[in-house]
Amino acid sequence: MPRISIITDSCASLPDEFYAQYEIAMVPYFLHIGQRSLRDLVDITREDFLDHMRTATEVPKTANPGAGDYLEAFRTAARRSRDIISIHMTSLGSGAFQAASVAKEMALKTLGDLRIEVVDTRNVSMGHGWMVLEAARAAISGASADDILALIQRMIPVTRMLQTADTLRYLYLGGRIGRAQHLVGSVLNIKPIIGMEDGVIVALGQARSRAAVYGRMVELIAGKVGAGAAIKAAIVHAADQDAAIALRDLIASRFQCVEMLVTNLSSALAVHTGPGTVGVCYVPVSVL
């Protein structure tokens, strides 16, 4: 059992089995579908949620966990560890970091001698997820809390997300589109590429086909890490396994993929991107 507890929430988009495999505590986001309030990955699977999205006449709403939800996670973690690291998506796109920070202050007042570190990854999806996963692996291997925090800080500026979808309508309706708003009015069949810079969604380009978009993604990755560089990559998709496999194969052919994952996008994020979304989140091995 790791002596340091790693906590995150369902936006990390990790493969479901990784939470148990790497002893990562997961606090679920809330999905509001009509009058129902469901806990992501607890009351509804990612697949079932996307099935609903395909026919929904009203876009579901989401809510980040509250301070009480994170406090309960900290209480549970404190039973086995005095060092807790809680890792969250960009604070500019969700209130999770702030809620966990409030929970930290509450926990320190009531749970005794604890060290709780709340981390803003300035990232999203498996950009966030890679930091959680590497932190959990380091904890299992016996790394100190300071070593794990240093690892995450190395990862934050170089871990990147590239994503495309058939439409930016869902991001626009959800108010999450940031500086990529000008792509909303793009003509039919233009596929946008979005990414994240310092915690904010930005436009990175567009193309007229998925194949062209994937080629542009390769160029963007190579521009950051170098052609053929050693990376860890996660292909993240929302109900588009075929597209995910095509992008996986292309990335694997152009880079030295030390580790490659294919995973479903968190339902709490798929609300804002819609079915058909596919992207890659990667981190250069040199920082690990």
C-alpha positions in Angstrom: 0.0 0.0 0.0 1.4 3.4 -0.9 2.2 5.6 2.1 1.0 8.7 0.1 -2.6 8.9 -1.0 -3.4 10.1 -4.5 -6.9 11.6 -5.0 -8.5 13.0 -8.1 -11.9 13.2 -9.7 -13.6 11.7 -12.7 -12.5 14.3 -15.1 -9.1 12.7 -15.3 -10.5 10.3 -18.0 -8.3 7.5 -16.9 -9.3 4.0 -18.0 -11.8 2.8 -15.4 -9.7 -0.1 -14.1 -6.7 2.2 -13.3 -8.4 3.7 -10.2 -8.3 0.4 -8.4 -5.1 -0.9 -10.0 -3.1 2.2 -8.9 -5.0 2.8 -5.7 -6.2 6.2 -6.9 -9.2 7.6 -5.0 -11.8 9.1 -7.4 -14.3 11.7 -6.5 -17.2 11.8 -9.0 -18.4 14.9 -10.8 -22.2 15.3 -11.0 -24.2 14.9 -14.2 -27.7 16.5 -14.3 -30.0 14.9 -16.9 -33.4 16.4 -16.6 -34.5 16.0 -13.0 -31.9 13.4 -12.3 -28.6 14.0 -10.6 -26.1 11.2 -11.3 -22.5 10.6 -10.1 -20.1 10.2 -13.0 -18.7 6.6 -13.1 -20.8 5.6 -10.0 -24.4 6.0 -11.2 -23.8 6.0 -14.9 -21.1 4.7 -17.2 -19.4 6.7 -19.9 -20.9 4.5 -22.6 -24.5 4.9 -21.2 -24.0 8.7 -20.9 -22.9 9.0 -24.5 -25.8 6.9 -25.6 -28.0 9.5 -23.9 -26.1 12.4 -25.5 -26.8 11.1 -29.0 -30.5 11.6 -28.7 -30.7 14.3 -26.1 -32.9 17.3 -26.9 -31.3 19.3 -24.1 -27.6 19.4 -23.3 -27.1 17.9 -19.8 -25.4 20.0 -17.2 -22.5 19.2 -14.9 -21.3 20.2 -11.5 -17.9 19.7 -9.9 -17.8 17.9 -6.5 -18.3 20.2 -3.5 -16.0 20.7 -0.6 -17.9 18.1 1.4 -17.2 15.5 -1.3 -13.5 16.1 -1.2 -13.5 16.3 2.6 -15.0 12.8 2.8 -12.2 11.6 0.4 -9.6 13.2 2.6 -11.1 11.6 5.7 -11.0 8.2 4.0 -7.4 8.7 2.8 -6.3 9.9 6.3 -7.1 6.4 7.7 -4.1 5.0 5.8 -1.8 8.0 5.1 -0.7 11.3 6.6 0.4 12.6 3.2 -2.4 13.3 0.6 -2.0 14.8 -2.9 -5.2 15.8 -4.6 -4.9 16.5 -8.3 -7.4 18.4 -10.4 -8.1 19.8 -13.9 -7.5 23.4 -14.7 -8.9 25.8 -12.1 -9.9 28.1 -15.0 -12.4 25.5 -16.3 -13.9 24.0 -13.2 -14.4 24.8 -9.5 -12.9 21.5 -8.4 -9.6 22.9 -7.4 -11.2 25.6 -5.3 -13.6 23.1 -3.7 -10.7 20.8 -2.8 -8.7 23.7 -1.4 -11.6 24.6 0.9 -11.9 20.9 1.9 -8.2 20.9 2.7 -8.6 23.7 5.2 -11.5 21.9 6.8 -9.6 18.7 7.0 -6.5 20.3 8.6 -8.8 21.7 11.3 -10.5 18.4 12.1 -8.3 15.5 11.2 -5.1 16.2 13.0 -1.6 16.1 11.7 -2.0 15.8 7.9 -0.2 17.1 4.9 -2.6 17.8 2.1 -1.4 19.2 -1.2 -4.0 20.4 -3.8 -2.7 20.6 -7.3 -4.0 22.6 -10.3 -2.7 20.8 -13.4 -3.7 23.7 -15.7 -4.8 20.8 -18.0 -7.7 18.6 -18.8 -8.7 15.1 -19.8 -5.7 12.7 -19.9 -3.4 15.7 -19.7 -4.7 15.9 -16.1 -4.9 12.1 -16.1 -1.2 11.5 -16.9 -0.2 13.6 -13.9 -2.5 11.5 -11.7 -1.2 8.3 -13.1 2.5 9.1 -12.8 1.9 10.4 -9.3 0.2 7.2 -8.3 3.0 5.1 -9.8 5.6 7.1 -8.0 3.7 6.7 -4.7 3.5 3.0 -5.1 7.3 2.9 -5.8 8.0 4.7 -2.5 8.6 8.3 -3.7 8.2 11.1 -1.2 5.5 13.6 -1.4 8.0 16.3 -2.3 9.4 14.1 -5.1 5.9 13.5 -6.5 5.0 17.2 -6.4 8.3 18.0 -8.2 7.4 15.4 -10.8 4.0 17.0 -11.4 5.5 20.5 -11.6 7.8 19.2 -14.4 4.9 17.7 -16.2 2.5 20.7 -16.1 4.2 23.0 -18.7 4.9 20.2 -21.2 1.9 17.9 -21.0 -0.5 18.8 -23.8 -3.9 18.0 -25.2 -5.0 18.2 -28.8 -8.6 17.4 -29.7 -10.9 17.6 -32.6 -14.7 17.1 -33.1 -17.3 17.4 -35.8 -18.7 20.5 -34.0 -17.8 23.0 -31.3 -21.5 23.5 -30.5 -21.3 21.7 -27.2 -18.3 23.7 -26.0 -20.0 26.9 -27.1 -23.3 26.1 -25.3 -21.4 25.1 -22.2 -19.4 28.3 -22.1 -16.1 26.4 -22.1 -14.7 27.5 -25.4 -12.5 30.4 -24.3 -10.3 31.9 -27.0 -11.5 29.4 -29.6 -14.9 31.1 -30.0 -14.2 32.2 -33.6 -14.3 28.6 -34.8 -17.9 28.2 -33.9 -19.1 29.7 -37.1 -16.8 27.6 -39.3 -18.3 26.3 -42.5 -19.7 22.8 -42.8 -17.1 20.0 -42.8 -14.3 22.1 -41.3 -12.7 20.1 -38.4 -11.2 22.3 -35.7 -8.2 21.5 -33.5 -8.3 22.8 -30.0 -5.8 22.6 -27.2 -5.0 24.1 -23.9 -2.5 26.8 -23.0 -2.0 27.7 -19.4 -5.4 26.3 -18.4 -7.5 27.9 -21.1 -8.9 26.2 -24.3 -7.4 27.7 -27.4 -7.8 27.2 -31.2 -4.8 25.5 -32.8 -6.0 25.1 -36.4 -8.5 23.4 -38.6 -8.7 21.2 -41.7 -11.3 19.8 -44.1 -11.0 16.1 -43.1 -10.2 14.0 -40.1 -7.1 12.6 -41.9 -5.8 16.1 -42.4 -6.6 17.0 -38.8 -4.6 14.0 -37.6 -1.7 15.0 -39.8 -1.8 18.5 -38.4 -1.8 17.0 -34.8 1.4 15.1 -35.6 3.0 18.3 -36.8 2.0 20.1 -33.7 3.4 17.4 -31.4 6.6 17.3 -33.4 6.9 21.1 -33.1 6.8 20.8 -29.3 8.9 17.6 -28.7 10.7 16.9 -31.9 10.0 14.4 -34.7 10.2 10.8 -33.4 10.6 11.9 -29.8 9.9 9.5 -26.9 6.4 10.2 -25.4 3.6 8.7 -23.4 0.4 9.2 -25.3 -3.3 8.6 -24.5 -5.9 8.6 -27.2 -9.1 9.9 -25.7 -12.5 9.7 -27.5 -16.2 10.0 -27.0 -18.0 7.1 -28.6 -15.7 7.0 -31.7 -13.4 3.9 -31.2 -12.6 3.7 -34.9 -11.3 7.3 -35.0 -9.4 6.6 -31.8 -7.6 3.6 -33.3 -6.8 5.5 -36.5 -5.2 8.4 -34.5 -3.4 5.9 -32.2 -1.8 4.1 -35.2 -0.7 7.4 -36.7 0.8 8.7 -33.5 2.6 5.4 -32.9 4.1 5.4 -36.4 5.6 8.9 -35.9 6.8 8.9 -32.4 8.5 6.5 -29.9 5.5 5.8 -27.8 6.9 4.3 -24.6 3.3 3.9 -23.4 0.1 4.3 -25.4 -3.4 4.2 -23.9 -6.9 4.4 -25.5 -9.6 5.6 -23.1 -13.1 7.1 -23.1 -13.4 10.8 -22.4 -14.9 11.6 -19.0 -18.7 12.1 -19.2 -18.3 15.4 -17.3 -16.1 16.6 -20.2 -18.0 14.9 -23.0 -21.0 17.1 -22.1 -19.0 20.0 -23.5 -17.5 18.3 -26.5 -20.2 15.9 -27.7 -20.1 12.4 -29.2 -17.5 12.0 -31.9 -14.7 13.8 -30.1 -11.2 12.3 -30.4 -7.8 13.6 -29.3 -4.4 12.9 -27.9 -2.9 13.8 -24.6 0.9 13.4 -24.4 3.8 14.0 -22.2 7.5 13.8 -23.2 9.3 11.0 -21.4 12.3 13.3 -20.7 10.5 15.0 -17.8 9.4 11.7 -16.1 
